[in-house]
Amino acid sequence: MDGWTLSGKVILITGGARGIGAATGRELVGRGARVVLADLDGDALAQTAHAMTPEPLAIELDVTDMAACEAAVERTVEEHGRLDVVWANAGIASFGPLALSAPAAWRRTIEVNVMGVYNTVHAALPAVTAQRGYVAVTASAASFAHAPGMSAYAASKAAVEAMCNSLRIEVAHLGVSVASIHPTFIDTDMVREAEGGSSRAGQRLRDAMRPPFKRTYPLERAVADIAAGFEARSRRICTPRFVALAHLLRPALTTRAFERELLAAAPEMTRLFEEDIRERGVEGASVSERVAVQLEHEEAAG
């Protein structure tokens, strides 16, 4: 769009307390944007906001609560007078063979990664439309590259990519642009938790992946790609850039030839996951300690 610049734009970022959301938020502030950070983890959110200059508005938010998402948008508009960009970035990961992983972990992944995205975008869309603005959603390379042990995560990311594809067409005539963001493994808390060595089944999966998919890439690389994509109002942001080629060739990723190493690794992954369950319990094997706390709160509330 002619004349589009991030300077002065109001940008609401969910999942803004850490990782890609926090780091890109800092970059966007540096480019003159007025960022609003939202996250479920209030303590981490406050620390992240305090470290930015100028300090952004920080809103503690559970994206699975539609009313809370609506309130977050209302507060953003009250503070800044408008909302130009919404970035539905909040997400969690779970792991394990579908037959063995914790049902609560599978369900929570869908609730946060799909319904949380829907709630965020639905709540923000009227305000963003009023500014002929930009909607961004963090999908993943997992939205089209579907590894064993990642059925919940891959399903959730495929769902929000499809949502973006539909929404993009629905709102184009209103002057609104829509992006899906597709990172591979980026050096964030979520990936470090998975790489920490506690999940032997997860490590076996990474060993079976082909380069360049198996590598973990610097956070700064993702930040630069996403910020540049926001500046260009890109419809798809892939990071690192090779992910764009993988997206283009996505039908090949579900062929027997590409799946050969994964097929060979799957039986051992199942055995290792069973060992993880015996040592840590099914929920401990399925999610990180941080996500396990969410599951405990959800069970207590239920």
C-alpha positions in Angstrom: 0.0 0.0 0.0 1.4 3.4 -1.0 2.5 5.5 1.9 2.5 2.7 4.5 5.1 3.0 7.2 5.3 1.5 10.7 6.2 4.8 12.2 3.3 5.9 14.4 1.3 2.8 13.8 -0.4 1.1 16.8 0.4 -2.6 16.9 -1.1 -5.1 19.3 1.0 -8.2 19.8 -0.2 -11.2 21.7 2.4 -13.6 23.1 4.5 -10.4 23.6 6.3 -11.3 26.8 9.1 -13.4 25.3 10.5 -15.0 22.2 9.6 -13.7 18.7 6.8 -11.4 20.0 9.0 -9.6 22.5 12.0 -9.3 20.3 10.1 -8.1 17.2 8.1 -5.7 19.5 11.4 -4.1 20.5 12.4 -3.8 16.8 9.0 -2.3 15.9 9.3 0.3 18.7 12.7 1.2 17.3 11.0 1.8 13.9 8.6 4.3 15.5 5.6 2.0 16.1 3.4 2.3 19.2 3.4 -1.2 20.4 1.0 -2.8 22.9 2.2 -6.1 24.4 -0.3 -8.7 25.7 0.5 -12.1 27.3 -0.8 -14.6 29.9 2.4 -14.4 31.9 2.0 -11.1 33.7 5.5 -11.1 35.4 7.4 -11.8 32.2 5.2 -9.3 30.4 6.0 -6.5 32.9 9.8 -7.2 32.7 9.7 -7.1 28.9 7.7 -3.9 28.8 10.0 -2.2 31.4 13.0 -3.0 29.2 11.6 -1.0 26.2 11.9 2.7 25.6 9.4 4.2 25.4 7.7 1.6 27.7 4.7 0.1 25.8 1.3 -0.5 27.2 1.2 -4.1 28.6 -2.0 -6.1 29.0 -2.2 -9.4 30.8 -4.4 -11.5 28.5 -5.7 -15.1 28.1 -6.4 -15.3 24.4 -8.8 -18.2 24.9 -11.2 -15.7 26.6 -13.1 -13.8 23.9 -14.3 -11.1 26.3 -10.7 -10.5 27.5 -9.5 -10.1 23.9 -12.3 -7.6 23.3 -11.3 -5.7 26.4 -7.7 -5.7 25.4 -8.6 -4.1 22.0 -10.8 -1.5 23.8 -8.0 -0.6 26.1 -5.6 -0.2 23.2 -8.0 2.1 21.4 -8.6 4.1 24.6 -4.9 4.5 25.1 -3.8 5.3 21.5 -7.0 6.3 19.7 -6.8 3.6 17.1 -5.4 0.1 16.2 -3.5 -0.3 12.9 -2.0 -3.8 13.2 -3.0 -6.9 15.2 -0.5 -9.7 15.5 -2.0 -12.9 16.9 1.3 -14.4 18.0 0.4 -16.2 21.3 0.9 -20.0 21.0 2.1 -23.1 22.8 3.5 -26.4 21.7 2.8 -30.0 22.8 4.6 -33.1 21.6 4.0 -36.9 21.4 2.4 -39.6 19.3 -1.3 -38.9 19.0 -2.2 -42.3 20.6 0.0 -41.6 23.7 0.2 -37.8 24.3 -2.0 -36.2 27.0 -5.5 -35.4 25.7 -5.5 -32.2 27.8 -2.2 -31.1 26.1 -3.7 -31.8 22.6 -6.8 -29.8 23.5 -5.0 -26.9 25.1 -2.8 -26.6 22.0 -5.9 -26.2 19.8 -7.6 -23.8 22.2 -4.6 -21.4 22.4 -3.2 -21.7 18.9 -6.6 -21.8 17.0 -9.3 -20.4 19.2 -6.9 -17.9 20.7 -6.0 -16.6 17.3 -9.6 -16.4 16.2 -10.6 -14.5 19.4 -7.7 -12.1 18.9 -8.4 -11.4 15.3 -12.2 -11.3 15.6 -11.9 -8.8 18.5 -9.5 -6.5 16.7 -10.9 -6.7 13.2 -13.3 -3.7 13.4 -10.7 -1.4 14.7 -8.1 -2.6 12.2 -10.5 -2.3 9.4 -11.3 1.3 10.3 -7.6 2.0 9.7 -7.3 -0.1 6.5 -4.7 -1.9 8.5 -2.9 -5.2 8.8 -3.6 -8.5 10.4 -0.7 -10.9 11.1 -0.9 -14.4 12.5 2.0 -16.6 13.6 1.6 -20.0 11.8 4.8 -22.0 11.4 6.6 -24.1 8.9 4.7 -26.9 10.7 1.5 -25.6 9.0 2.7 -27.4 5.9 5.6 -29.7 7.1 3.9 -32.2 9.4 6.3 -34.2 11.5 5.4 -37.2 13.7 4.8 -36.4 17.3 3.6 -32.9 16.4 0.0 -33.6 15.4 -1.6 -31.0 17.7 0.9 -28.3 16.8 0.8 -29.0 13.1 -3.0 -29.2 13.1 -3.3 -25.9 14.9 -0.8 -24.1 12.6 -2.4 -25.5 9.5 -5.8 -24.3 10.7 -4.6 -20.7 11.3 -2.9 -20.6 7.9 -6.1 -21.6 6.3 -8.0 -19.0 8.3 -5.6 -16.3 7.0 -6.1 -17.5 3.4 -9.8 -17.1 3.7 -9.8 -13.9 5.7 -7.3 -12.3 3.2 -9.9 -12.5 0.4 -12.8 -11.5 2.7 -11.2 -8.2 3.7 -9.2 -7.2 0.7 -11.9 -4.9 -0.6 -11.8 -3.1 2.8 -8.2 -2.2 2.3 -7.0 -4.7 5.0 -4.0 -6.9 4.4 -3.5 -10.3 6.0 -0.3 -12.2 6.7 0.6 -15.7 7.9 4.0 -16.0 9.4 6.0 -19.2 9.0 9.1 -19.6 11.2 11.0 -22.9 11.5 13.0 -23.6 14.6 14.0 -20.2 16.1 16.1 -19.7 19.2 13.3 -18.9 21.6 12.1 -20.2 25.0 9.6 -22.5 23.3 12.3 -24.2 21.2 14.9 -24.2 24.0 12.4 -26.0 26.2 12.0 -28.7 23.5 15.7 -28.9 23.0 16.5 -29.1 26.7 17.2 -32.9 26.5 14.2 -33.9 28.7 12.3 -35.3 25.7 14.3 -38.1 24.1 11.5 -38.7 21.6 11.7 -35.1 20.6 15.5 -35.3 20.1 15.1 -38.4 18.0 12.7 -36.4 15.8 15.2 -33.6 15.3 17.9 -36.1 14.5 15.7 -37.6 11.8 14.9 -34.3 10.1 16.7 -33.2 7.0 18.8 -30.0 6.8 18.0 -27.2 6.7 14.8 -28.0 8.6 16.6 -29.6 11.6 18.7 -26.5 12.5 17.7 -23.8 15.0 18.1 -20.3 13.6 19.0 -17.1 15.5 16.1 -15.0 16.9 17.5 -11.9 15.2 17.0 -13.4 11.8 13.3 -14.0 12.4 12.9 -10.4 13.9 14.5 -8.9 10.8 12.3 -11.0 8.4 9.1 -10.3 10.3 9.7 -6.5 10.7 10.5 -6.3 7.0 7.3 -8.2 6.2 5.3 -5.8 8.3 6.8 -2.8 6.5 5.9 -4.4 3.1 2.4 -5.6 4.3 3.5 -9.0 3.0 0.8 -11.7 2.7 3.2 -14.4 3.8 6.4 -14.0 5.9 8.8 -17.0 5.9 11.8 -17.1 8.1 14.5 -18.1 7.4 14.0 -17.4 3.7 14.4 -21.0 2.6 11.0 -21.7 4.2 9.4 -19.8 1.3 10.7 -22.4 -1.1 9.5 -25.2 1.1 6.1 -23.6 1.2 6.1 -23.4 -2.6 7.1 -27.1 -2.8 4.8 -28.3 0.0 3.2 -31.2 -1.9 6.6 -32.9 -2.0 6.8 -32.8 1.8 4.1 -35.5 2.2 5.6 -37.9 -0.3 7.2 -41.2 0.8 10.6 -40.0 -0.5 10.6 -37.0 1.8 9.2 -38.9 4.7 11.7 -41.8 4.5 13.8 -40.8 7.5 10.8 -39.9 9.6 9.1 -43.2 8.9 12.2 -45.0 10.0 12.4 -42.9 13.2 8.7 -43.1 14.2 8.8 -46.5 16.0 11.8 -45.5 18.1 10.2 -42.2 18.9 7.1 -44.1 20.2 9.3 -46.3 22.4 11.2 -43.3 23.7 8.0 -41.4 24.4 6.7 -44.4 26.4 9.9 -44.2 28.5 9.4 -40.4 29.0 5.8 -41.2 30.2 7.1 -43.7 32.7 9.6 -41.2 34.1 7.6 -37.9 34.0 4.0 -38.9 33.5 1.9 -38.3 30.4 1.5 -34.6 30.8 5.2 -34.1 31.8 6.2 -35.9 28.6 3.7 -34.0 26.4 4.4 -30.4 27.4 7.0 -28.1 28.9 6.8 -27.2 32.6 5.5 -23.8 31.7 2.6 -25.2 29.7 2.0 -27.8 32.4 1.1 -24.9 34.7 -1.5 -23.8 32.3 -3.0 -27.3 32.2 -3.1 -27.4 36.0 -4.9 -24.1 36.1 -7.3 -25.3 33.4 -8.1 -28.5 35.4 -8.5 -26.5 38.6 -11.0 -24.1 36.9 -12.9 -27.1 35.4 
